[in-house]
C-alpha cells in the first residue's frame, strides 16, 4: 500500500514540475489517464483540490493550489 502512495506522490511532483499531466506522463513513461488517476487519488485522500487549470492565451497550464501541505499527513 505504501508503494502506491509513492507512485502517486511521484506523479504529483512530476505534474507540478512539468505544469501539465500530459508532459508528466511522458516524463514518467505512463499514460495520461494513469497520472490523472494518481493525482485524483491524492486529492481524495487529502480532501483537497491540488491543482487548478489556468487558461493562458495559447495554452492551458496547471497551477498548484495552496492545500498541498496536507500531503505531509501521508
C-alpha positions in Angstrom: 0.0 0.0 0.0 2.8 2.4 0.8 4.3 1.9 -2.6 1.1 3.2 -4.2 1.4 6.4 -2.2 5.0 6.8 -3.5 3.8 6.3 -7.1 1.0 8.9 -6.6 3.4 11.4 -5.0 5.9 10.9 -7.8 3.1 11.6 -10.3 2.1 14.7 -8.3 5.7 16.0 -8.3 6.1 15.5 -12.0 2.8 17.2 -12.8 4.0 20.1 -10.7 7.4 20.3 -12.4 6.0 19.8 -15.9 3.0 22.1 -15.5 0.8 19.5 -17.2 -0.5 16.0 -16.8 0.4 15.1 -20.4 4.0 16.2 -20.0 4.3 14.4 -16.7 3.0 11.2 -18.2 5.6 11.5 -21.0 8.4 12.0 -18.4 7.2 9.1 -16.3 6.6 6.8 -19.3 3.0 6.1 -18.3 -0.4 7.1 -19.7 -2.0 10.4 -19.1 -5.1 8.7 -17.5 -2.8 6.9 -15.1 -1.2 10.2 -14.0 -4.7 11.8 -13.7 -5.8 8.9 -11.5 -2.8 9.2 -9.2 -3.5 12.9 -8.7 -7.2 12.3 -8.1 -6.4 9.6 -5.6 -4.2 12.0 -3.7 -7.0 14.6 -3.8 -9.5 12.1 -2.4 -7.0 11.1 0.3 -6.4 14.7 1.4 -9.9 16.1 0.7 -8.2 18.9 -1.3 -8.0 20.1 -4.8 -4.3 20.0 -5.6 -4.2 21.7 -9.0 -6.4 24.1 -10.9 -6.3 24.7 -14.6 -5.1 28.2 -15.7 -6.2 29.1 -19.2 -3.4 31.1 -20.9 -3.7 32.9 -24.3 -2.4 29.9 -26.4 -2.5 27.0 -23.9 -3.6 25.9 -20.5 -1.4 25.1 -17.5 -2.0 23.5 -14.1 -1.4 25.7 -11.1 -0.6 24.3 -7.7 -3.3 25.1 -5.1 -2.4 26.2 -1.5 -3.5 22.9 0.0 -0.6 20.6 -0.6 0.6 21.0 2.9 -2.0 18.3 3.7 0.2 15.8 1.8 2.5 15.8 4.8 0.0 13.6 6.6 0.6 10.7 4.3 
